[in-house]
Amino acid sequence: MALKKFLIVDDDERFTELVAKKLEKFAQCVVSNSGDDALLQFEHHLREKAPFQAVFMDIEMPKMTGHEVVEKMRGIEKQNKIAPLSAFKLVMLTAHKDVKNVSKSFFKGGADAYIPKELIAGNFVQELEKANII
């Protein structure tokens, strides 16, 4: 089976590298440290017929929030007529645990998982297994 491809987006470069290291045995990981770059990476890989199976997104970033980036990515999928069952799985990786952000992630962004950053050191892989990401 071909290795999956994941996009990890966070403005903290150390954090994206940490997440990529934890996921490297499950997928090829591409890291991005801004919303603009994430959108470029997303479109490029889609055009190359090598789309991401999952996107790991931070919420709080400069210029564009993770919610805004996800909204644009979902729009790109619609423009490219990507069927909902073929759409990328979304994992929100964030320090925010408030109801507003959790709700927005699931109901507006179509998140498959919402994982607080502090769980990266703990049961991160188990959470991803439960959500059928890995």
PASEBA-1860 file (N, C-alpha, C; in nm, 3 decimals):
! residues 134
1> MALKKFLI> 0.084/-0.118/0.000/0.000/0.000/0.000/0.089/0.125/0.000 ~ 0.053/0.222/-0.082/0.130/0.345/-0.092/0.118/0.425/0.039 ~ 0.228/0.490/0.072/0.231/0.572/0.191/0.138/0.691/0.172 ~ 0.065/0.726/0.276/-0.023/0.843/0.270/0.062/0.970/0.268 ~ -0.005/1.080/0.238/0.064/1.209/0.237/-0.015/1.306/0.326 ~ 0.055/1.368/0.422/-0.007/1.460/0.517/0.055/1.599/0.503 ~ -0.027/1.702/0.521/0.018/1.840/0.527/0.003/1.887/0.671 ~ 0.111/1.937/0.728/0.111/1.984/0.867/0.134/2.135/0.865
9> VDDDERFT> 0.036/2.210/0.920/0.040/2.356/0.912/0.039/2.417/1.052 ~ 0.144/2.491/1.082/0.154/2.562/1.210/0.263/2.668/1.194 ~ 0.244/2.784/1.253/0.344/2.890/1.240/0.468/2.863/1.327 ~ 0.463/2.764/1.413/0.578/2.725/1.496/0.653/2.612/1.425 ~ 0.766/2.646/1.366/0.843/2.549/1.287/0.885/2.427/1.370 ~ 0.920/2.448/1.495/0.959/2.334/1.581/0.843/2.238/1.600 ~ 0.722/2.294/1.612/0.605/2.210/1.632/0.575/2.128/1.506 ~ 0.583/2.190/1.388/0.555/2.114/1.265/0.656/2.001/1.249
17> ELVAKKLE> 0.781/2.026/1.284/0.883/1.922/1.273/0.858/1.809/1.373 ~ 0.813/1.843/1.493/0.780/1.743/1.595/0.666/1.653/1.546 ~ 0.561/1.714/1.493/0.446/1.637/1.444/0.489/1.550/1.325 ~ 0.567/1.606/1.235/0.615/1.529/1.119/0.696/1.408/1.165 ~ 0.778/1.427/1.265/0.860/1.316/1.318/0.770/1.206/1.376 ~ 0.664/1.245/1.446/0.572/1.146/1.505/0.492/1.071/1.398 ~ 0.473/1.134/1.282/0.390/1.074/1.177/0.467/1.010/1.063 ~ 0.601/1.023/1.064/0.680/0.979/0.949/0.666/0.831/0.915
25> KFAQCVVS> 0.632/0.747/1.011/0.617/0.605/0.977/0.478/0.574/0.919 ~ 0.388/0.672/0.925/0.253/0.652/0.873/0.231/0.721/0.739 ~ 0.310/0.825/0.712/0.284/0.906/0.592/0.405/0.989/0.555 ~ 0.406/1.030/0.428/0.502/1.132/0.384/0.446/1.264/0.435 ~ 0.526/1.341/0.507/0.477/1.464/0.567/0.539/1.586/0.499 ~ 0.454/1.681/0.466/0.496/1.810/0.413/0.458/1.912/0.519 ~ 0.553/1.998/0.555/0.525/2.098/0.657/0.513/2.236/0.595 ~ 0.430/2.317/0.656/0.408/2.454/0.611/0.394/2.542/0.734
33> NSGDDALL> 0.455/2.660/0.730/0.452/2.747/0.846/0.369/2.873/0.828 ~ 0.282/2.874/0.724/0.190/2.986/0.707/0.068/2.940/0.627 ~ -0.039/3.012/0.642/-0.160/2.981/0.567/-0.141/2.994/0.417 ~ -0.072/3.099/0.375/-0.048/3.120/0.232/0.031/3.005/0.171 ~ 0.139/2.965/0.239/0.220/2.854/0.189/0.140/2.724/0.190 ~ 0.059/2.703/0.292/-0.023/2.581/0.299/-0.117/2.573/0.179 ~ -0.176/2.685/0.142/-0.266/2.685/0.026/-0.190/2.656/-0.103 ~ -0.071/2.711/-0.116/0.011/2.683/-0.235/0.047/2.534/-0.240
41> QFEHHLRE> 0.089/2.479/-0.127/0.123/2.336/-0.121/0.001/2.250/-0.155 ~ -0.113/2.285/-0.098/-0.237/2.210/-0.117/-0.274/2.206/-0.265 ~ -0.274/2.325/-0.329/-0.310/2.332/-0.471/-0.209/2.261/-0.560 ~ -0.082/2.278/-0.530/0.024/2.214/-0.609/0.009/2.062/-0.607 ~ -0.007/2.005/-0.490/-0.018/1.859/-0.480/-0.147/1.808/-0.543 ~ -0.252/1.886/-0.536/-0.378/1.847/-0.600/-0.362/1.848/-0.753 ~ -0.298/1.953/-0.804/-0.272/1.963/-0.949/-0.183/1.849/-0.999 ~ -0.090/1.806/-0.916/0.003/1.698/-0.952/-0.060/1.560/-0.935
49> KAPFQAVF> -0.189/1.557/-0.904/-0.262/1.431/-0.882/-0.203/1.351/-0.766 ~ -0.153/1.423/-0.666/-0.097/1.361/-0.547/-0.148/1.437/-0.424 ~ -0.281/1.438/-0.405/-0.340/1.518/-0.297/-0.306/1.465/-0.158 ~ -0.322/1.551/-0.060/-0.301/1.513/0.079/-0.423/1.434/0.127 ~ -0.397/1.327/0.200/-0.507/1.251/0.259/-0.555/1.316/0.389 ~ -0.463/1.388/0.455/-0.500/1.456/0.579/-0.423/1.587/0.591 ~ -0.488/1.683/0.655/-0.427/1.813/0.685/-0.436/1.832/0.835 ~ -0.322/1.863/0.895/-0.313/1.891/1.039/-0.297/2.042/1.051
57> MDIEMPKM> -0.395/2.108/1.113/-0.403/2.254/1.108/-0.406/2.318/1.246 ~ -0.321/2.418/1.266/-0.327/2.503/1.384/-0.436/2.607/1.361 ~ -0.491/2.663/1.466/-0.594/2.766/1.450/-0.531/2.905/1.450 ~ -0.449/2.933/1.549/-0.395/3.068/1.568/-0.266/3.086/1.490 ~ -0.275/3.158/1.378/-0.157/3.187/1.296/-0.166/3.331/1.248 ~ -0.051/3.393/1.216/-0.053/3.530/1.165/-0.117/3.538/1.026 ~ -0.172/3.650/0.992/-0.234/3.679/0.862/-0.365/3.607/0.839 ~ -0.365/3.475/0.853/-0.484/3.395/0.821/-0.498/3.286/0.926
65> TGHEVVEK> -0.616/3.275/0.987/-0.636/3.169/1.087/-0.646/3.033/1.019 ~ -0.629/2.929/1.097/-0.646/2.794/1.045/-0.786/2.772/0.990 ~ -0.886/2.831/1.054/-1.025/2.819/1.005/-1.036/2.876/0.864 ~ -0.973/2.992/0.842/-0.978/3.056/0.710/-0.906/2.972/0.605 ~ -0.792/2.915/0.643/-0.717/2.831/0.550/-0.800/2.708/0.511 ~ -0.861/2.645/0.610/-0.943/2.526/0.584/-1.060/2.561/0.492 ~ -1.125/2.675/0.516/-1.236/2.717/0.432/-1.191/2.730/0.286 ~ -1.074/2.788/0.266/-1.021/2.803/0.129/-0.985/2.667/0.069
73> MRGIEKQN> -0.929/2.579/0.149/-0.895/2.445/0.100/-1.021/2.368/0.059 ~ -1.124/2.378/0.139/-1.251/2.311/0.105/-1.308/2.371/-0.024 ~ -1.293/2.501/-0.042/-1.336/2.566/-0.166/-1.257/2.515/-0.287 ~ -1.128/2.497/-0.270/-1.044/2.442/-0.378/-1.091/2.302/-0.414 ~ -1.123/2.223/-0.313/-1.174/2.088/-0.341/-1.303/2.095/-0.422 ~ -1.392/2.184/-0.384/-1.519/2.198/-0.459/-1.494/2.240/-0.603 ~ -1.406/2.337/-0.622/-1.373/2.383/-0.758/-1.317/2.270/-0.843 ~ -1.246/2.179/-0.780/-1.185/2.067/-0.850/-1.274/1.942/-0.850
81> KIAPLSAF> -1.398/1.961/-0.806/-1.498/1.854/-0.806/-1.451/1.729/-0.731 ~ -1.387/1.751/-0.617/-1.346/1.641/-0.531/-1.469/1.596/-0.453 ~ -1.503/1.469/-0.465/-1.619/1.414/-0.395/-1.595/1.418/-0.244 ~ -1.701/1.439/-0.166/-1.685/1.446/-0.020/-1.611/1.325/0.040 ~ -1.634/1.208/-0.013/-1.566/1.089/0.041/-1.417/1.087/0.005 ~ -1.377/1.167/-0.093/-1.236/1.175/-0.132/-1.167/1.299/-0.074 ~ -1.242/1.380/-0.002/-1.186/1.503/0.056/-1.082/1.468/0.163 ~ -0.992/1.563/0.187/-0.891/1.540/0.291/-0.954/1.531/0.428
89> KLVMLTAH> -0.893/1.451/0.514/-0.935/1.444/0.654/-0.866/1.559/0.726 ~ -0.940/1.624/0.813/-0.890/1.741/0.883/-0.869/1.711/1.031 ~ -0.748/1.740/1.078/-0.715/1.728/1.219/-0.674/1.866/1.267 ~ -0.750/1.920/1.359/-0.714/2.049/1.418/-0.620/2.020/1.535 ~ -0.500/2.075/1.530/-0.399/2.062/1.636/-0.380/2.201/1.693 ~ -0.431/2.224/1.813/-0.434/2.360/1.862/-0.430/2.367/2.014 ~ -0.394/2.483/2.063/-0.397/2.507/2.207/-0.537/2.549/2.251 ~ -0.622/2.586/2.156/-0.759/2.631/2.188/-0.849/2.513/2.220
97> KDVKNVSK> -0.919/2.522/2.332/-1.012/2.415/2.370/-1.154/2.468/2.390 ~ -1.177/2.594/2.355/-1.307/2.655/2.378/-1.412/2.600/2.281 ~ -1.537/2.604/2.324/-1.648/2.549/2.248/-1.662/2.613/2.110 ~ -1.638/2.744/2.101/-1.652/2.814/1.973/-1.557/2.756/1.868 ~ -1.430/2.740/1.903/-1.333/2.688/1.808/-1.356/2.541/1.777 ~ -1.391/2.463/1.876/-1.419/2.321/1.854/-1.538/2.307/1.759 ~ -1.646/2.380/1.787/-1.767/2.373/1.704/-1.738/2.418/1.561 ~ -1.669/2.529/1.547/-1.637/2.582/1.414/-1.554/2.480/1.335
105> SFFKGGAD> -1.461/2.414/1.402/-1.375/2.315/1.336/-1.456/2.199/1.281 ~ -1.548/2.147/1.361/-1.626/2.031/1.318/-1.737/2.069/1.221 ~ -1.815/2.172/1.255/-1.934/2.201/1.175/-1.906/2.283/1.050 ~ -1.810/2.373/1.056/-1.782/2.455/0.939/-1.665/2.398/0.857 ~ -1.563/2.347/0.926/-1.444/2.297/0.858/-1.448/2.149/0.824 ~ -1.544/2.078/0.883/-1.553/1.934/0.856/-1.439/1.856/0.920 ~ -1.396/1.897/1.039/-1.286/1.829/1.106/-1.321/1.685/1.140 ~ -1.222/1.600/1.130/-1.236/1.459/1.168/-1.184/1.436/1.309
113> AYIPKELI> -1.098/1.526/1.356/-1.043/1.517/1.491/-1.000/1.656/1.537 ~ -1.006/1.676/1.667/-0.965/1.801/1.730/-0.876/1.762/1.846 ~ -0.747/1.786/1.833/-0.652/1.737/1.932/-0.576/1.854/1.994 ~ -0.589/1.871/2.125/-0.510/1.976/2.192/-0.361/1.946/2.180 ~ -0.281/2.050/2.162/-0.137/2.033/2.141/-0.069/1.956/2.254 ~ -0.121/1.969/2.375/-0.054/1.900/2.486/-0.062/1.747/2.474 ~ -0.153/1.697/2.391/-0.164/1.551/2.374/-0.058/1.495/2.278 ~ 0.016/1.582/2.210/0.119/1.536/2.117/0.218/1.445/2.189
121> AGNFVQEL> 0.250/1.478/2.313/0.346/1.398/2.389/0.284/1.269/2.441 ~ 0.152/1.260/2.440/0.085/1.144/2.497/0.021/1.052/2.395 ~ -0.111/1.050/2.396/-0.185/0.954/2.313/-0.225/1.009/2.176 ~ -0.137/1.084/2.115/-0.161/1.144/1.983/-0.193/1.038/1.877 ~ -0.109/0.937/1.868/-0.128/0.832/1.768/-0.260/0.758/1.790 ~ -0.293/0.730/1.914/-0.419/0.662/1.945/-0.541/0.746/1.902 ~ -0.532/0.876/1.922/-0.642/0.965/1.879/-0.658/0.961/1.727 ~ -0.546/0.957/1.655/-0.552/0.952/1.510/-0.604/0.817/1.461
129> EKANII> -0.570/0.712/1.531/-0.623/0.579/1.497/-0.774/0.575/1.517 ~ -0.822/0.632/1.629/-0.966/0.636/1.656/-1.042/0.710/1.547 ~ -0.979/0.813/1.490/-1.044/0.895/1.387/-1.018/0.840/1.247 ~ -0.956/0.723/1.237/-0.922/0.659/1.109/-0.836/0.747/1.018 ~ -0.746/0.822/1.079/-0.652/0.905/1.003/-0.531/0.820/0.964 ~ -0.488/0.737/1.059/-0.375/0.645/1.034/-0.419/0.502/1.058
END
